[in-house]
Amino acid sequence: MKRVCIVGVSGKLGRHMVRHALERGYEVVGVCREQSVGKLDPFKDRMTIVPGRTNDRGTIRSAVAGCEGVLTVLVPWGVQQYATGTAEAVLDSASPGARLVFSCGWHVSRDGRDVYPWRFRAFLRVFGWLARVVRFADIDDQVEACRRVFASDTRWTVVRGSDLEEGESQGLPVWSHHVGDPVLRSNRTRRVDFALFMVEALGNDGLIHEAPAIVGCQTRSALARESPLP
């Protein structure tokens, strides 16, 4: 794989993915809103930037042309199905056989077998309601976007992130098929390592048609699985 596109590249997660991809020698194309292009100044001489909304089919079609991999940040901004439009544009425009990796939160469940703590469920209800009232975001949009990814016949992976924190990389996160696995109990991942998992997934065919839920490899719950108590 030589050429990859990062859709939603100007955010913190996207910029971390740029660094990881460039370190691996990928030719990088990035899509972001025109007003956010300045955030990519540190990389402007090392990547191609395509300004435009990530749910605009023309923008996405131009950006993903010739790309063997596409990394997509599904952000449910507003209440007009922005994430769903982004997912559809990528699914419809990517080259046949391209490796597609999408990001979302733990709240997205592929098969309904995830088991969420009550605090997590309560937060989703309260935040989801408030975000829709002020028209800031619609977390159900991210759920619908992923539903369409799951139903596609592309070579997709949906990476489901736990709560994120800043800081230096701790290494590749560990993952499980379902939230509720004790290894995920710490519910914490460094943002830079979420990006690392996304980029690593491009070359991991074992993750095709999987929706891994991730957690930091140095969290207490991850270390407990690696070194179980007697």
C-alpha positions as CSV (number, residue, x, y, z in Angstrom):
1,M,0.0,0.0,0.0
2,K,1.4,3.3,-1.0
3,R,-1.3,6.0,-1.2
4,V,-3.9,6.6,1.6
5,C,-6.6,9.2,2.1
6,I,-7.5,10.5,5.6
7,V,-11.1,11.9,5.7
8,G,-11.5,14.4,8.5
9,V,-7.8,15.0,8.7
10,S,-7.7,18.4,10.5
11,G,-8.8,17.2,13.9
12,K,-6.5,15.9,16.6
13,L,-7.1,12.2,15.6
14,G,-6.6,13.0,12.0
15,R,-3.4,14.8,12.5
16,H,-2.0,11.9,14.6
17,M,-3.0,9.6,11.7
18,V,-1.0,11.8,9.3
19,R,2.1,11.4,11.4
20,H,1.8,7.7,11.7
21,A,1.1,7.3,8.0
22,L,4.0,9.5,6.9
23,E,6.3,7.6,9.3
24,R,5.3,4.4,7.4
25,G,6.2,5.9,4.1
26,Y,2.6,6.4,2.8
27,E,1.7,9.1,0.3
28,V,-1.0,10.9,2.2
29,V,-4.1,12.8,0.9
30,G,-6.2,14.6,3.5
31,V,-9.8,16.0,3.4
32,C,-11.0,18.7,5.7
33,R,-13.2,21.8,5.6
34,E,-11.5,24.8,4.0
35,Q,-11.5,26.8,7.2
36,S,-9.5,24.1,8.9
37,V,-6.7,23.8,6.3
38,G,-4.4,26.0,8.4
39,K,-4.2,23.3,11.1
40,L,-2.3,21.1,8.7
41,D,0.5,23.7,8.1
42,P,3.2,21.4,9.7
43,F,2.5,18.8,7.0
44,K,1.6,20.9,4.0
45,D,4.8,20.1,2.2
46,R,4.5,16.4,2.9
47,M,0.9,15.7,1.9
48,T,-1.9,16.6,-0.5
49,I,-4.8,18.6,1.1
50,V,-8.2,18.6,-0.5
51,P,-10.4,21.3,1.0
52,G,-14.1,20.5,1.3
53,R,-16.8,19.0,3.5
54,T,-16.3,15.3,4.2
55,N,-19.9,14.5,3.2
56,D,-19.5,16.1,-0.2
57,R,-19.4,13.4,-2.8
58,G,-17.4,15.4,-5.4
59,T,-14.7,16.2,-2.8
60,I,-14.4,12.6,-1.6
61,R,-14.4,11.2,-5.1
62,S,-11.5,13.5,-6.0
63,A,-9.6,12.8,-2.8
64,V,-9.8,8.9,-2.8
65,A,-9.0,8.5,-6.4
66,G,-6.0,6.1,-6.7
67,C,-5.9,5.5,-2.9
68,E,-5.5,1.9,-1.7
69,G,-6.6,2.8,1.8
70,V,-9.0,5.3,3.3
71,L,-9.1,6.3,7.0
72,T,-12.3,8.1,7.9
73,V,-13.2,10.0,11.1
74,L,-17.0,9.7,11.5
75,V,-17.9,12.9,13.2
76,P,-21.7,13.4,13.9
77,W,-21.6,17.2,13.7
78,G,-25.0,18.9,13.6
79,V,-28.3,17.2,13.0
80,Q,-28.2,16.7,9.2
81,Q,-26.6,13.2,9.1
82,Y,-23.1,14.5,8.5
83,A,-21.4,11.3,9.6
84,T,-23.8,9.2,7.5
85,G,-23.2,11.3,4.4
86,T,-19.5,11.0,5.0
87,A,-19.7,7.2,5.2
88,E,-21.8,6.9,2.1
89,A,-19.5,9.1,0.1
90,V,-16.5,7.0,1.1
91,L,-18.2,3.7,0.5
92,D,-19.5,4.8,-2.9
93,S,-16.3,6.6,-4.1
94,A,-13.4,4.4,-2.9
95,S,-11.6,2.2,-5.4
96,P,-12.7,-1.4,-5.6
97,G,-10.8,-3.5,-3.1
98,A,-9.6,-0.4,-1.2
99,R,-9.0,-1.0,2.6
100,L,-11.5,1.2,4.5
101,V,-11.1,2.0,8.2
102,F,-13.6,4.1,10.1
103,S,-13.5,5.5,13.6
104,C,-16.4,5.8,16.0
105,G,-17.2,5.5,19.7
106,W,-18.0,2.4,21.9
107,H,-21.7,3.2,21.8
108,V,-21.9,1.8,18.3
109,S,-22.7,-2.0,18.4
110,R,-22.5,-4.2,15.4
111,D,-24.5,-7.2,16.8
112,G,-26.2,-6.0,20.0
113,R,-24.0,-8.2,22.2
114,D,-22.1,-5.3,23.8
115,V,-22.7,-4.8,27.6
116,Y,-22.4,-1.2,28.7
117,P,-21.9,0.1,32.3
118,W,-24.9,2.1,33.6
119,R,-22.9,5.2,33.9
120,F,-22.0,5.0,30.2
121,R,-25.6,4.5,29.2
122,A,-26.7,7.4,31.4
123,F,-24.1,9.7,29.9
124,L,-25.2,8.8,26.4
125,R,-28.8,9.5,27.1
126,V,-28.1,12.9,28.7
127,F,-25.4,14.0,26.3
128,G,-27.3,12.8,23.3
129,W,-30.4,14.7,24.2
130,L,-28.5,17.9,25.0
131,A,-26.4,17.7,21.8
132,R,-29.5,17.4,19.7
133,V,-31.4,20.1,21.5
134,V,-28.6,22.7,20.8
135,R,-28.1,21.1,17.3
136,F,-24.5,20.5,18.1
137,A,-24.3,16.8,17.3
138,D,-26.4,13.7,16.8
139,I,-24.7,10.5,18.2
140,D,-27.4,8.4,16.5
141,D,-26.0,9.7,13.2
142,Q,-22.8,7.9,13.9
143,V,-24.7,4.7,14.7
144,E,-26.5,5.0,11.3
145,A,-23.3,5.7,9.5
146,C,-21.7,2.5,10.9
147,R,-24.8,0.5,10.1
148,R,-24.3,1.4,6.5
149,V,-20.6,0.4,6.7
150,F,-21.5,-2.9,8.3
151,A,-24.0,-3.6,5.5
152,S,-21.5,-2.9,2.7
153,D,-19.4,-5.4,0.8
154,T,-16.3,-3.3,1.0
155,R,-13.1,-4.3,2.9
156,W,-14.0,-2.3,6.0
157,T,-13.0,-2.1,9.7
158,V,-14.8,0.0,12.2
159,V,-12.6,0.9,15.2
160,R,-14.6,1.7,18.3
161,G,-12.7,4.0,20.7
162,S,-13.0,4.3,24.5
163,D,-12.7,7.6,26.3
164,L,-9.6,9.4,24.9
165,E,-6.8,11.2,26.7
166,E,-3.8,13.2,25.5
167,G,-0.2,12.2,26.1
168,E,2.7,10.3,24.6
169,S,2.1,7.0,22.9
170,Q,2.0,3.9,25.0
171,G,1.9,1.5,22.1
172,L,-0.7,-0.3,20.1
173,P,-4.1,-0.6,22.0
174,V,-5.6,-4.0,22.8
175,W,-9.0,-4.8,21.6
176,S,-12.0,-7.0,22.0
177,H,-15.0,-8.0,19.9
178,H,-17.5,-6.6,22.5
179,V,-17.7,-3.9,25.1
180,G,-18.2,-5.7,28.4
181,D,-15.0,-7.7,28.1
182,P,-13.0,-7.1,31.3
183,V,-9.9,-6.1,29.3
184,L,-11.8,-2.9,28.3
185,R,-12.9,-2.0,31.8
186,S,-10.4,0.9,32.2
187,N,-12.2,2.7,29.3
188,R,-9.2,4.9,28.4
189,T,-7.0,5.2,25.3
190,R,-4.4,7.8,24.3
191,R,-5.6,9.6,21.3
192,V,-2.3,9.1,19.5
193,D,-2.7,5.4,20.0
194,F,-6.2,5.4,18.7
195,A,-4.7,6.9,15.5
196,L,-2.0,4.2,15.6
197,F,-4.5,1.4,15.7
198,M,-6.4,3.0,12.7
199,V,-3.2,3.2,10.6
200,E,-2.1,-0.3,11.6
201,A,-5.5,-1.7,10.7
202,L,-4.8,-0.8,7.0
203,G,-2.4,-3.6,6.8
204,N,-4.1,-6.1,9.0
205,D,-6.5,-8.3,7.0
206,G,-7.5,-10.1,10.1
207,L,-9.5,-7.0,11.0
208,I,-11.5,-6.9,7.8
209,H,-15.3,-7.0,8.7
210,E,-14.5,-6.5,12.4
211,A,-15.5,-3.8,14.8
212,P,-12.8,-3.9,17.4
213,A,-13.4,-2.0,20.7
214,I,-10.0,-0.7,21.9
215,V,-8.4,0.3,25.2
216,G,-4.9,1.5,26.0
217,C,-2.3,-1.3,26.3
218,Q,-0.9,0.2,29.5
219,T,-4.2,0.6,31.3
220,R,-4.9,-1.4,34.4
221,S,-7.5,-3.7,32.7
222,A,-5.2,-4.4,29.8
223,L,-2.2,-5.2,32.0
224,A,-4.4,-7.4,34.2
225,R,-5.2,-9.6,31.2
226,E,-1.5,-9.8,30.2
227,S,-0.4,-10.6,33.7
228,P,-3.3,-12.2,35.6
229,L,-3.1,-12.2,39.4
230,P,-2.5,-15.6,41.0
